[in-house]
């Protein structure tokens, strides 16, 4: 069965359930990162890289600071692209 918890509750209340019931709940989607935040993140990565960190290390620091929503690979690729210009 799939559906909202309220709907499933109603269905399950009206029938006898034998055995186990497993409930899988989807978590909240990670917050979306704005284009301005992404640009700032790239600038911070480049600043940290200039300060002596490798690109990979700098990306890791920035992603850890920003939390969920910032893709490590997308930030790495964007910073790598900027270093090529």
Secondary structure, 3 states (H helix, E strand, C coil): CCCCHHHHHHHHHCCCCCCCCCCCCCCCCCCCCCHHHHHHHHHHHHHHHHCCCCHHHHHHHHHHHHCCCCCHHHHHHHHHHHHHC
